[in-house]
Amino acid sequence: MAEESTEGAVHLLCLTTSSGVPLFCRSSRGGAPSRQQLPFSIIGSLNGVHMFGANMDVTLRSARTKDTAVVWKTFHDSISLIVLSSEQGSPELRLERLLELVFGAMVLLVGLEELTQIRNVERLKKDLRATYGLIDSLLLDSELMGDLTQCVDCIAPPDGPLLQEALAGIAEEMGSVFASLVARGRVVAATQGWWRLGAPESVLLPWLVGTLPVQAARDYPVYLPHGSPTVPHRLLTLMLLPGLDLCMLCGPQPPLSQVEPQVLERWWQPVLEPLRACLALVPRGLPAGFPVHPDILGLLLLHLEQRRGLFTVELGGVEGPSPRSRRRLLRSFYVLVTSSYFPPGQQAPWEGEGSLGGPRSQLIPFLFRGRITGGEGRGAGRSCRGCQSLLCGVRGGRGPGGPGRPGALLPFELGEDGGLPLRERGHLLQHRGLGAERASGQAGCRGPGSPPRRAAISLTRTSVLAMELRVRYSTARCCSSTSALRSWEPARSTAWMVALVSGNRLMNLM
Amino acid sequence: MARLPAPGSVIVPDWHESTEGKEHLSCILRKNRRRVFGLLERPVLPPQVAADTASYKIFVSGKSGVGKTALVAKLAGLEVPVIHHETVGIQTTVVYWPAKLQASERVVIFRFEFWDCGEAALKKFDHILPACKEKTDAFLFLFSFTDRASFEDLPAQLSRIAGDAPNAVKMVIGSKFDQYMHTDVPERDLTAFRQAWELPLLRVKSVPGRRLADGRTLDGRAGLLDVAHILNGLGEHLWHQDQVAAGLIPGPRRSPQMAVGQALDGASDRRGSQEQD
């Protein structure tokens, strides 16, 4: 694997906007923490150029050199964050989201008031040291995806209702509306109140719990960047099992001393086995008996309305790239899709008034898979022969064509070595509904030379991204409902069926 | 204030290094690493050697930067944070420690729940100190040998934090003792403090723990040997306090002659009670 050769560095700088005093600087290289610091002169000029623009009423948002992207962002006219990234596949969108999340993390632990009315810079610097752990984890290789997707990373436990019941019980006894079970940064179960938490705290709180050093219990003052940025709440965490924390957001009551081991045991001892099962589930995210086709190496399922996501690259297959590499690929793919094809806030062509085929709530999840049959299809095999292809799918809204409108298929080629970089070759396959596709017999594939066409689809309520590596695909199909699928040739559709059913069942689990 | 137990008079001092002790220690170790226990878990011993568990809440107090979090991490066999930052809010750590009682020759598993909180949080939020002090069995007062102000702050800490808990065990721990070349707290000051306050005093070194062969994970057994004197000292005073409270041994009696020189430290603990005369 050529993972080492793709090591880029990320530097994050935080300065006060008015005086340009550096508050902190964090770095990572190749996904691991790095102690390399940028020279002060570079920090100064990076801030200077932004300030110069601001004085001229010009907002400098981003810049790109041959190998590095730089993004600036100022928050509340008080804190400036600058990020430099030479990592592959880090377009500005990803970096902007990173900066927003970093600022969210600063508010979470220090409070907005301290950041906007800076009285003592040295004191603030000292306070901000508490955020390093959380911020570093955002710069490093993470097993989570919430930083990018802005959805809460979840896992789907086999005994969800049992855990939910215990959680609701203890939350009521403790008088907290916001309670959740967090397994290594992923939410296993949560109360309705917890799910109503806005972004970014919904993502940051489990992330924080996942990055803090092991403690039996904590009583952490937290400021909710969206919900309560100036008045702190108390985040109580109780480590039921190593790696599994019960989290509750509370007001002044109850004191931590009141959450005694006896109370915990009364609620959780009866469900000890399901709790242990959650921990065993963590890397995979899905129950062991859950059918996922062996060719699917990674999966990202997003429920954009509920803002929950399931991200896994450890579905059992040992062949192919390492989990770390898979994670990076799927992350890169997500970044590419969201920044190049479906930029946030942009309407898909049919989303104008009156042209909607139906409400968004009727959308169904979708999962793509390529088939390895070799030699079939219109030029598809030829263009990709010898390469490893990454097939990913996005399923979006109902188009004007009616319910049959499926999503777009975006195949991307990888380097011969199977590692990064992820090179977009301009392949964009867009289906015009199942009927059209069936008529043509095979899905088409554009040649490498043709420009990518903007897919007429957006990442809407539910989207499933799946990837399959190490295939020389010749046909790729997509479909929007199981019933339509059944009319396909059985030999080809089995895997599809599995994938699609998986998607639907997953959605029910979440 | 109850009479202080003589070091080694309640708990068999080097029992953890005996064959029987090592056997019991294995319940808090796994593959030579310290086991981390969730709140729903506890160490499991084979049925023939089953032991009672005695739970205590211990509040760790001291000036910012003296190493409260680092001490607790050391006692729990966890990594000491590399970058110092003030602890945000309260964090508690559970440490299990099997020990053998002198009188009954019974093995007891101590469950120490250490409550650690940052000084800034303590000042900023009103709810933290009451929660830490509520039903506390012991107070650990930390000072640093490299920070004289933290030593001079001890009397104020003692009256402010533990002033309204006369029956709780109080112990003083000096951290960063390894840096004795730079010490700001000379021995004569310590002696004077001991005479004035009649409190047990221990010293700990702040050196990185030994690693296993892989060079990364902490060696659990070696780490336990490093902190055994603190855990035994703590267990001893807490157990003694319980006995006094239950009326099993004579109650509070001031006896100035007895108090002098009763302080423990790592060396005297290991040497047993020979320093007592």
Interface residues (C-beta under 8 A of the other chain):
Chain A: L109 K126 D127 R129 A130 Y132 P213 V214 Q215 A216 A217 R218 D219 Y220 P221 P232 R234 L238 M239 L240 L241 P242 L244 P252 P255 L256 S257 P261 L264 E265 W268 Q269 L272 L275
Chain B: V36 F37 G38 L39 L40 E41 K57 A73 L78 E79 P81 I83 H84 H85 E86 V88 G89 I90 Q91 T92 T93 V94 E113 A120 A121 K124 F125 H127 I128 P130 A131 E134 K135
